[in-house]
Amino acid sequence: MATLTIPPVLTSPRDDATQLYRAFKEEEDEVLIDLSPDIIQYTDGTVERLFGSPHVPPSPEDPTTGVSSKDTTISPLISARLYIPKLTHPTQTLPILVYYHCGGFCLESAFSFLHHRYINLLSAASGALVISVEYRLAPEHPLPAAYDDSWEALKWVCSHADLNQIHFEKDQWIANHGDFNRVYIGGDSAGANIAHNIALRVGSEPLPGNVKILGAILSHPYFWGSNPIGNEPKEDIEQSLSYRTWVFVYPTAAGGIDNPMINPLIDGAPSLSGLGCSKILICLAEKDELTGRGLVYAEKVKKSGWKGEVEVVEVEGEDHCFHIYDTETEKARNLIKRFGCDTAAVVNILAHRDATQRSLIAQEYRAMYSEDLSKRLASELRGDVERAILLWMPDPAVRDATIVRQALSGDFISLKAATELLLACVSAIRYEGPEVDRAMAEHDAKSLYKAGEKRLGTDEKTFIRIFSERSCAHLAAVAAAYRSMYGKSLKKAIKSETSGNFEFGLLTILRCAENPAKYFAKVLHKAMKGMGTNDSALIRVIVTRAEIDMQYIKAEYQKKYGKTLNDAVRSETSSHYRTFLLALLGAS
């Protein structure tokens, strides 16, 4: 006899029950509030959620990420799903992320398919122990219920660090593997709004165990207000879905849409200087109508007097919470990785290790984790800080070869970068000591005069031989002898007798020989002068000279331009990139 195979259910029992109830309803039943395509509430109190994904069970081991998950009860009203990545050893401790899901305070769940898939990936990418909070939803439980639940969930997590909690039944994952020196909060959309408000509360109320929140992740934060910003609707503001959703989920909010919990920019809102964390990552999407307000929020945090570090990431061509709805796109994967990497820790370690130490770290990393550290850094970091750290990692010889290759490849050839290293450093085997043979210097000056100014045409071979075979100290002595013997600087002679790339190469070598600190100070000033910053030049010089003569370069820079190099770099850079370069520069 054939058996009937029932396909898996793709909706939750709760949604099925709602659909059956609607099927039984009489036509005269009226809609009270219609927030299609998200949610509908009827006059009899029934709620129909039109948007969302079905609930799924936790996974002993996710087949894609290897992350394990389980559900737990925090209180009679609050539950959570916990996620833990594969451990490298039994006593390993992990950063803790308390996460609040999206859904406009009235949709979705910590147990839904979309969030289960997303947090699995996030836990794997970050190596974090994640507590995804199942807070109560409106309209059955209007705000501030979700805020209160989220606060209680954070306190429950932190209670695991409180040694005075002797009658508290601790979760073993949190107790055994949670690192309470690395506690983060975060969320998407409404969850990011919750994280912001929780961060403000942490700034004024202590947490159990005196736990401090290290950072907050605000992804596509749901902020709104009566005065439109950016791409927010300019007409019929009260008919916008974002406006109506807030009124729906918090009908008793003082000030309505300008309540500080939804509009932290409004006059009279709690000062953003009171945010109770030291780092904030704000993630936005170009097409999201919430992005304009998110950018203004970031700027207001920076100007508030808050002492922490703000980083803003705006993803081009994407819309609201794109990384949750489709986790397989390249931009989604990159953003999830961005959440995961503790860039500050990477910078703090690598910026304070010399070439030998960095080499040993790379060897140990490969031995312990069977992967190349530089490749992992390339996959985790983004932007200028990635370029700077990847250039810093190799030993000096490999690094110089990398710069030369980059300078001589691609559509634009950077002769300056190539000349600084290729011509000035590696064109021939030569002695680079400080000793100078004065007679030989005068002989070379005479040879250069005969090869250039004294004859018709230029004997380039003589210039190449002397400039490539002589030490920097010797070339400086040749330049001094040339001026003494012929009453003219060697630089002017080069300019009059040569041209193009050959002239540029000789002048670069000579300037590096006479006063390398002065030369590189000038290169750095030019990189930061005017509109925009030449980050390629800035990274190249600071990274390559940090372990050679940076103190002399800094002195020359201040002498010539009247400000410290540290202050100049600080004003032209931001975030982890700034921190890394300043660490290489050292104290002013």
C-alpha positions as CSV (number, residue, x, y, z in Angstrom):
1,M,0.0,0.0,0.0
2,A,1.3,3.4,-0.9
3,T,2.1,5.8,2.0
4,L,1.2,9.4,2.1
5,T,4.2,11.7,2.5
6,I,3.2,15.0,4.2
7,P,5.5,17.9,3.1
8,P,7.1,20.0,5.9
9,V,5.0,22.8,7.3
10,L,6.3,26.2,6.3
11,T,4.2,28.3,8.6
12,S,4.0,28.5,12.3
13,P,1.0,27.0,14.3
14,R,0.2,30.5,15.5
15,D,-0.1,31.8,11.9
16,D,-2.2,28.7,10.9
17,A,-4.6,29.3,13.8
18,T,-5.0,32.9,12.7
19,Q,-5.7,32.0,9.2
20,L,-8.3,29.4,10.3
21,Y,-9.9,32.0,12.6
22,R,-10.2,34.4,9.7
23,A,-11.8,31.7,7.6
24,F,-14.5,31.3,10.2
25,K,-15.1,35.1,10.6
26,E,-18.3,36.7,9.3
27,E,-17.9,39.3,6.6
28,E,-19.2,42.1,8.8
29,D,-16.2,41.9,11.2
30,E,-14.3,45.1,10.8
31,V,-10.7,46.1,10.6
32,L,-9.5,48.3,13.4
33,I,-6.0,49.0,12.2
34,D,-4.6,48.1,8.8
35,L,-0.8,48.2,8.6
36,S,-0.5,46.1,5.4
37,P,1.7,44.5,4.3
38,D,2.8,43.9,7.9
39,I,-0.1,43.5,10.3
40,I,-3.8,43.9,10.7
41,Q,-5.8,44.3,14.0
42,Y,-9.6,43.7,14.0
43,T,-12.2,45.2,16.2
44,D,-12.6,42.1,18.2
45,G,-8.9,42.2,19.2
46,T,-7.7,39.5,16.7
47,V,-4.3,40.2,15.2
48,E,-3.2,39.0,11.8
49,R,0.5,39.1,11.1
50,L,1.0,39.2,7.4
51,F,4.8,39.4,7.4
52,G,7.2,37.0,9.1
53,S,8.8,33.6,8.9
54,P,7.8,30.4,10.7
55,H,9.3,29.3,14.0
56,V,12.0,26.7,13.8
57,P,13.5,24.5,16.5
58,P,17.1,25.1,17.9
59,S,19.9,23.0,16.3
60,P,22.3,20.7,18.3
61,E,24.7,21.6,15.5
62,D,23.9,23.7,12.5
63,P,25.0,21.8,9.4
64,T,26.2,25.0,7.6
65,T,28.0,26.8,10.4
66,G,28.6,24.2,13.1
67,V,26.9,26.5,15.6
68,S,24.9,24.9,18.4
69,S,21.7,26.5,19.7
70,K,19.2,25.9,22.5
71,D,16.2,27.7,24.0
72,T,16.0,28.9,27.6
73,T,13.4,30.6,29.9
74,I,14.6,33.8,31.5
75,S,11.3,34.6,33.3
76,P,7.6,33.7,33.0
77,L,7.4,36.4,30.3
78,I,10.8,36.3,28.6
79,S,12.7,33.5,26.8
80,A,15.7,33.4,24.5
81,R,17.6,31.3,22.1
82,L,21.3,30.8,22.8
83,Y,23.9,30.2,20.1
84,I,27.5,29.0,20.7
85,P,30.1,28.4,17.9
86,K,32.4,25.4,17.9
87,L,35.0,25.6,20.7
88,T,38.7,25.2,20.1
89,H,39.2,23.9,23.6
90,P,36.8,23.0,26.5
91,T,37.6,26.1,28.6
92,Q,37.5,28.7,25.8
93,T,35.7,32.0,26.7
94,L,33.8,33.9,24.1
95,P,32.5,37.5,23.7
96,I,28.9,37.8,24.6
97,L,26.3,39.4,22.3
98,V,22.8,40.1,23.6
99,Y,20.7,40.5,20.4
100,Y,17.3,42.0,19.8
101,H,15.4,40.9,16.7
102,C,13.8,43.2,14.1
103,G,10.1,43.4,13.3
104,G,8.7,46.8,14.2
105,F,8.1,45.7,17.8
106,C,5.1,43.6,16.5
107,L,6.5,41.0,14.2
108,E,9.1,38.2,13.9
109,S,10.7,36.2,16.7
110,A,14.0,35.0,18.2
111,F,12.7,31.6,17.1
112,S,11.8,32.5,13.5
113,F,13.5,30.9,10.5
114,L,15.0,34.2,9.3
115,H,16.5,35.1,12.6
116,H,17.7,31.5,13.4
117,R,19.5,31.4,10.1
118,Y,21.0,34.9,10.5
119,I,22.2,34.4,14.1
120,N,23.8,31.1,13.2
121,L,25.9,32.9,10.7
122,L,26.6,35.8,13.0
123,S,27.7,33.6,15.8
124,A,30.0,31.7,13.5
125,A,31.5,34.8,12.0
126,S,32.0,36.6,15.3
127,G,33.0,33.6,17.4
128,A,30.5,35.0,19.9
129,L,28.1,33.5,22.4
130,V,24.8,35.0,21.3
131,I,21.7,35.4,23.4
132,S,18.7,36.2,21.1
133,V,16.0,37.7,23.2
134,E,12.3,36.7,22.7
135,Y,10.6,39.9,24.0
136,R,6.8,40.4,24.1
137,L,5.2,41.9,20.9
138,A,2.7,44.7,20.4
139,P,-0.2,45.1,20.1
140,E,-1.0,42.3,22.6
141,H,1.8,43.8,24.8
142,P,2.3,47.5,23.8
143,L,5.6,49.3,24.4
144,P,7.3,49.7,26.8
145,A,6.9,45.9,27.3
146,A,9.7,45.1,24.7
147,Y,12.0,47.6,26.3
148,D,11.4,46.2,29.8
149,D,11.8,42.6,28.6
150,S,15.1,43.5,26.8
151,W,16.5,45.1,29.9
152,E,15.5,42.2,32.1
153,A,17.2,39.8,29.6
154,L,20.4,41.8,29.7
155,K,20.4,41.8,33.5
156,W,19.8,38.0,33.5
157,V,22.9,37.5,31.3
158,C,25.0,39.8,33.5
159,S,23.8,38.0,36.6
160,H,26.0,35.1,35.6
161,A,29.0,37.3,36.5
162,D,27.6,38.3,39.9
163,L,29.3,36.1,42.6
164,N,26.6,37.1,45.1
165,Q,23.9,35.3,43.0
166,I,24.1,32.1,45.0
167,H,20.5,31.0,44.5
168,F,20.5,31.8,40.8
169,E,20.4,28.8,38.4
170,K,23.0,29.8,35.8
171,D,23.0,28.7,32.2
172,Q,26.2,26.6,31.7
173,W,27.0,28.0,28.3
174,I,27.1,31.5,29.7
175,A,28.7,30.6,33.0
176,N,31.4,28.5,31.5
177,H,32.2,30.3,28.2
178,G,31.0,33.9,28.5
179,D,33.7,36.6,28.7
180,F,32.1,39.4,30.8
181,N,34.9,41.7,29.8
182,R,33.6,41.6,26.2
183,V,29.8,42.1,26.4
184,Y,28.0,43.6,23.5
185,I,24.4,44.5,22.7
186,G,22.9,44.8,19.3
187,G,20.0,44.5,17.0
188,D,18.4,45.2,13.6
189,S,15.7,47.9,12.9
190,A,13.4,47.8,16.0
191,G,16.0,45.7,17.7
192,A,18.6,48.4,17.0
193,N,16.2,50.9,18.5
194,I,16.0,48.7,21.6
195,A,19.8,48.4,21.8
196,H,20.2,52.2,21.7
197,N,17.7,52.7,24.5
198,I,19.3,49.9,26.5
199,A,22.7,51.6,26.0
200,L,21.3,54.8,27.4
201,R,19.9,53.0,30.4
202,V,23.2,51.2,31.0
203,G,24.8,54.6,31.2
204,S,22.7,55.5,34.3
205,E,21.9,52.2,35.9
206,P,24.5,49.6,37.0
207,L,24.2,46.0,35.7
208,P,24.6,42.9,38.0
209,G,28.2,42.0,38.6
210,N,29.2,45.5,37.7
211,V,29.4,44.3,34.1
212,K,30.3,47.0,31.5
213,I,29.0,47.0,27.9
214,L,31.9,47.2,25.6
215,G,30.0,48.0,22.4
216,A,26.6,48.3,20.6
217,I,25.7,47.2,17.1
218,L,22.9,49.3,15.6
219,S,21.9,47.8,12.3
220,H,19.4,49.9,10.3
221,P,18.0,51.5,13.5
222,Y,14.3,52.3,13.5
223,F,14.3,56.0,14.5
224,W,11.7,58.4,13.3
225,G,10.3,61.9,13.9
226,S,7.9,64.6,12.8
227,N,10.6,66.6,10.9
228,P,11.6,64.6,7.8
229,I,15.3,63.8,7.3
230,G,16.9,62.4,4.1
231,N,14.6,60.2,2.1
232,E,11.7,60.2,4.7
233,P,8.3,61.2,3.3
234,K,7.9,65.0,3.1
235,E,4.1,64.9,2.7
236,D,1.4,63.0,4.5
237,I,3.9,62.1,7.2
238,E,1.3,60.7,9.5
239,Q,0.3,58.2,6.8
240,S,3.8,56.7,6.5
241,L,4.2,53.1,7.6
242,S,7.0,54.0,10.0
243,Y,4.9,56.7,11.7
244,R,1.8,54.6,12.0
245,T,3.7,51.5,13.2
246,W,5.1,53.5,16.2
247,V,1.7,54.9,17.1
248,F,0.3,51.3,16.9
249,V,3.0,49.7,19.1
250,Y,3.2,52.5,21.6
251,P,-0.2,54.4,21.7
252,T,0.5,56.0,25.1
253,A,4.0,57.3,24.2
254,A,4.4,60.9,25.5
255,G,5.1,63.1,22.5
256,G,4.0,60.5,20.0
257,I,6.4,60.1,17.1
258,D,8.8,62.6,18.9
259,N,9.1,60.5,22.0
260,P,12.8,60.3,22.7
261,M,12.7,56.5,22.4
262,I,11.9,56.7,18.7
263,N,13.4,60.1,18.1
264,P,16.7,60.5,20.0
265,L,17.4,63.7,18.0
266,I,14.5,65.7,19.5
267,D,15.2,68.6,21.8
268,G,14.9,67.4,25.4
269,A,15.9,63.8,24.6
270,P,18.4,62.3,27.0
271,S,22.0,63.3,26.1
272,L,23.7,60.9,23.8
273,S,26.9,61.5,25.9
274,G,25.3,59.2,28.4
275,L,25.5,56.1,26.2
276,G,26.8,53.3,28.4
277,C,29.3,51.6,26.1
278,S,32.7,52.5,24.5
279,K,32.0,51.6,20.9
280,I,29.1,51.9,18.5
281,L,28.9,50.3,15.1
282,I,26.0,51.8,13.0
283,C,25.1,49.9,9.8
284,L,23.0,51.5,7.2
285,A,21.7,50.8,3.6
286,E,21.7,53.3,0.8
287,K,18.0,52.6,-0.3
288,D,16.6,52.5,3.3
289,E,14.5,55.5,4.2
290,L,15.8,55.2,7.7
291,T,19.4,55.9,6.6
292,G,19.3,59.7,6.6
293,R,18.2,59.8,10.2
294,G,20.8,57.1,11.1
295,L,23.6,59.3,9.7
296,V,22.4,62.3,11.6
297,Y,22.2,60.2,14.8
298,A,25.8,59.1,14.2
299,E,27.0,62.7,13.9
300,K,25.1,63.8,16.9
301,V,26.7,61.0,19.0
302,K,30.1,62.2,17.9
303,K,29.4,65.8,18.8
304,S,27.6,65.0,22.1
305,G,30.8,64.7,24.2
306,W,30.5,60.9,24.4
307,K,34.0,59.5,24.9
308,G,33.5,56.3,22.8
309,E,34.2,55.4,19.2
310,V,31.6,55.6,16.4
311,E,31.9,53.7,13.2
312,V,29.4,54.0,10.3
313,V,29.0,51.5,7.5
314,E,26.6,52.3,4.6
315,V,26.1,49.6,2.1
316,E,25.5,50.8,-1.5
317,G,22.5,49.6,-3.5
318,E,20.8,47.8,-0.6
319,D,17.6,48.3,1.4
320,H,16.4,47.8,4.9
321,C,17.7,44.6,6.7
322,F,18.8,43.1,3.3
323,H,21.4,40.9,5.1
324,I,18.6,39.1,7.1
325,Y,16.3,38.4,4.2
326,D,19.0,37.1,1.9
327,T,22.1,36.0,3.7
328,E,23.8,34.6,0.6
329,T,24.6,37.8,-1.3
330,E,28.2,39.0,-1.2
331,K,27.2,42.3,0.5
332,A,25.2,40.4,3.2
333,R,28.2,38.1,3.9
334,N,30.6,41.0,4.1
335,L,28.3,42.9,6.5
336,I,27.8,39.8,8.8
337,K,31.6,39.4,8.8
338,R,31.9,43.1,9.8
339,F,29.8,42.5,12.8
340,G,32.0,39.6,13.7
341,C,35.5,40.9,13.7
342,D,36.7,42.7,16.8
343,T,38.8,45.2,14.8
344,A,39.8,47.1,17.9
345,A,41.4,43.9,19.3
346,V,43.2,43.2,16.0
347,V,44.6,46.8,15.9
348,N,45.6,46.7,19.6
349,I,47.6,43.5,19.1
350,L,49.3,43.9,15.7
351,A,50.1,47.6,15.9
352,H,52.2,47.0,19.0
353,R,54.3,44.1,17.7
354,D,57.5,44.3,15.7
355,A,58.3,42.4,12.5
356,T,59.8,39.4,14.3
357,Q,56.8,39.2,16.7
358,R,54.3,39.5,13.8
359,S,56.1,36.6,12.0
360,L,55.9,34.4,15.1
361,I,52.2,35.3,15.6
362,A,51.5,34.3,12.0
363,Q,53.3,31.0,12.5
364,E,51.5,30.2,15.7
365,Y,48.1,31.1,14.2
366,R,48.7,28.7,11.3
367,A,49.8,25.9,13.6
368,M,46.8,26.4,16.0
369,Y,44.0,27.1,13.5
370,S,45.3,25.7,10.1
371,E,44.7,28.9,8.2
372,D,46.8,31.8,7.0
373,L,46.5,34.8,9.3
374,S,46.9,37.4,6.5
375,K,44.1,35.7,4.4
376,R,41.9,35.7,7.5
377,L,42.6,39.4,8.1
378,A,41.8,40.1,4.5
379,S,38.4,38.4,4.8
380,E,37.5,40.1,8.1
381,L,38.7,43.7,7.6
382,R,37.5,46.3,5.2
383,G,38.7,49.6,3.8
384,D,41.8,51.6,4.7
385,V,42.4,49.7,8.0
386,E,42.5,46.5,6.0
387,R,45.1,47.9,3.5
388,A,47.3,49.3,6.3
389,I,47.3,46.1,8.4
390,L,47.9,43.8,5.5
391,L,50.9,46.0,4.5
392,W,52.2,45.9,8.0
393,M,52.1,42.1,8.4
394,P,54.9,40.9,6.2
395,D,58.6,41.2,6.9
396,P,60.1,44.4,5.5
397,A,61.6,42.8,2.4
398,V,58.3,41.2,1.4
399,R,56.5,44.4,2.2
400,D,58.8,46.4,-0.1
401,A,58.4,43.9,-2.9
402,T,54.6,44.1,-2.5
403,I,54.7,47.9,-2.7
404,V,56.9,47.8,-5.9
405,R,54.6,45.3,-7.5
406,Q,51.5,47.3,-6.7
407,A,53.1,50.5,-7.9
408,L,54.1,49.0,-11.2
409,S,50.9,47.3,-12.0
410,G,47.3,48.3,-12.7
411,D,46.0,51.2,-14.8
412,F,48.0,53.8,-12.9
413,I,51.7,53.4,-12.3
414,S,52.8,55.1,-9.0
415,L,56.4,56.0,-9.9
416,K,56.9,57.8,-6.6
417,A,56.2,54.6,-4.6
418,A,58.3,52.5,-6.8
419,T,61.2,54.9,-6.9
420,E,61.3,55.3,-3.1
421,L,61.9,51.6,-2.7
422,L,63.2,50.2,-6.0
423,L,65.7,52.9,-7.0
424,A,66.6,54.2,-3.6
425,C,66.9,50.8,-1.9
426,V,67.4,47.8,-4.2
427,S,68.9,48.8,-7.5
428,A,72.3,47.4,-6.5
429,I,74.2,45.8,-3.6
430,R,75.9,48.6,-1.8
431,Y,77.4,49.5,1.6
432,E,74.9,51.6,3.6
433,G,77.2,52.6,6.6
434,P,77.7,56.1,7.8
435,E,81.4,56.3,6.8
436,V,82.3,58.6,3.9
437,D,85.5,58.7,1.8
438,R,85.8,62.5,1.1
439,A,88.2,62.0,-1.8
440,M,85.9,59.5,-3.4
441,A,82.9,61.8,-2.9
442,E,84.8,64.6,-4.7
443,H,85.8,62.2,-7.5
444,D,82.1,61.2,-7.9
445,A,81.1,64.8,-8.0
446,K,83.6,65.5,-10.7
447,S,82.4,62.5,-12.7
448,L,78.8,63.6,-12.5
449,Y,79.8,67.1,-13.6
450,K,81.6,65.7,-16.6
451,A,78.7,63.4,-17.4
452,G,76.2,66.2,-17.3
453,E,76.9,69.9,-17.3
454,K,80.3,69.8,-18.9
455,R,79.2,67.9,-22.0
456,L,76.6,68.1,-24.7
457,G,74.0,65.5,-23.8
458,T,74.0,63.4,-20.7
459,D,76.0,60.3,-19.8
460,E,73.1,58.6,-18.0
461,K,75.2,55.5,-17.3
462,T,77.5,57.4,-15.0
463,F,74.5,58.9,-13.1
464,I,73.0,55.4,-12.7
465,R,76.2,53.8,-11.6
466,I,76.9,56.4,-8.9
467,F,73.3,56.8,-7.6
468,S,72.7,53.1,-7.4
469,E,76.0,51.9,-6.0
470,R,76.8,54.6,-3.4
471,S,75.4,54.7,0.1
472,C,73.0,57.5,1.3
473,A,75.7,59.0,3.4
474,H,78.1,59.0,0.4
475,L,75.5,60.6,-1.9
476,A,74.9,63.4,0.6
477,A,78.6,64.0,0.6
478,V,78.7,64.0,-3.2
479,A,76.0,66.6,-3.3
480,A,77.9,68.8,-0.8
481,A,81.1,68.4,-2.8
482,Y,79.3,69.3,-6.0
483,R,78.0,72.6,-4.6
484,S,81.5,73.4,-3.2
485,M,83.3,72.6,-6.4
486,Y,80.9,74.0,-9.0
487,G,78.8,76.6,-7.1
488,K,75.6,74.9,-8.1
489,S,73.4,72.3,-6.3
490,L,73.4,68.8,-7.7
491,K,69.6,68.9,-7.7
492,K,69.6,71.9,-10.1
493,A,72.1,70.1,-12.3
494,I,69.9,67.0,-12.4
495,K,66.9,69.1,-13.3
496,S,68.8,70.8,-16.2
497,E,70.4,67.7,-17.5
498,T,67.7,65.1,-17.2
499,S,63.9,64.9,-17.6
500,G,60.9,62.8,-17.1
501,N,61.0,59.6,-15.0
502,F,64.8,59.5,-15.0
503,E,64.9,63.0,-13.4
504,F,62.2,62.1,-10.9
505,G,64.1,58.9,-9.9
506,L,67.4,60.7,-9.4
507,L,65.9,63.5,-7.4
508,T,64.0,61.1,-5.2
509,I,67.2,59.2,-4.4
510,L,69.1,62.4,-3.7
511,R,66.4,63.8,-1.4
512,C,66.2,60.5,0.5
513,A,70.0,60.5,0.8
514,E,70.4,64.1,2.0
515,N,67.5,64.2,4.5
516,P,65.1,61.2,4.4
517,A,63.1,62.5,7.4
518,K,62.5,65.8,5.6
519,Y,61.6,64.0,2.4
520,F,59.0,61.7,4.0
521,A,57.6,64.5,6.1
522,K,56.9,66.4,2.8
523,V,55.3,63.3,1.2
524,L,53.0,62.9,4.3
525,H,52.1,66.6,4.2
526,K,51.2,66.4,0.5
527,A,49.1,63.3,1.1
528,M,47.0,65.2,3.7
529,K,46.9,68.6,2.1
530,G,43.8,70.1,0.5
531,M,40.6,68.3,-0.2
532,G,40.6,64.6,0.5
533,T,43.5,62.4,1.6
534,N,45.9,60.3,-0.4
535,D,45.5,57.2,1.9
536,S,47.8,55.1,-0.3
537,A,50.7,57.4,0.3
538,L,49.8,57.9,3.9
539,I,49.7,54.2,4.6
540,R,52.8,53.5,2.6
541,V,55.0,56.0,4.4
542,I,53.8,55.4,7.9
543,V,53.9,51.6,7.6
544,T,57.3,51.4,5.9
545,R,59.0,54.0,8.1
546,A,57.5,53.2,11.5
547,E,60.3,50.8,12.4
548,I,63.1,52.8,10.8
549,D,63.1,56.6,11.4
550,M,59.6,57.7,12.3
551,Q,60.7,59.8,15.2
552,Y,62.9,61.9,12.9
553,I,60.1,62.3,10.4
554,K,57.7,63.5,13.1
555,A,60.3,66.1,14.3
556,E,60.8,67.3,10.7
557,Y,57.0,67.5,10.2
558,Q,56.4,69.6,13.2
559,K,59.4,71.9,12.4
560,K,58.3,72.5,8.9
561,Y,54.5,72.6,9.2
562,G,53.9,73.9,12.7
563,K,51.8,71.0,14.0
564,T,52.5,67.4,15.1
565,L,52.2,64.6,12.6
566,N,49.9,62.8,15.1
567,D,47.4,65.7,15.0
568,A,47.5,65.9,11.2
569,V,46.8,62.1,10.9
570,R,44.1,62.4,13.6
571,S,42.3,65.1,11.7
572,E,42.4,63.2,8.4
573,T,41.4,59.7,9.4
574,S,38.8,58.0,11.5
575,S,37.8,54.9,13.5
576,H,40.1,51.9,13.6
577,Y,42.1,53.2,10.7
578,R,43.0,56.3,12.7
579,T,43.8,54.2,15.8
580,F,46.1,51.9,13.9
581,L,48.1,54.7,12.2
582,L,48.4,56.6,15.5
583,A,49.7,53.5,17.2
584,L,52.4,53.1,14.6
585,L,53.4,56.8,15.0
586,G,53.7,56.5,18.7
587,A,53.2,59.3,21.2
588,S,53.6,62.9,20.1
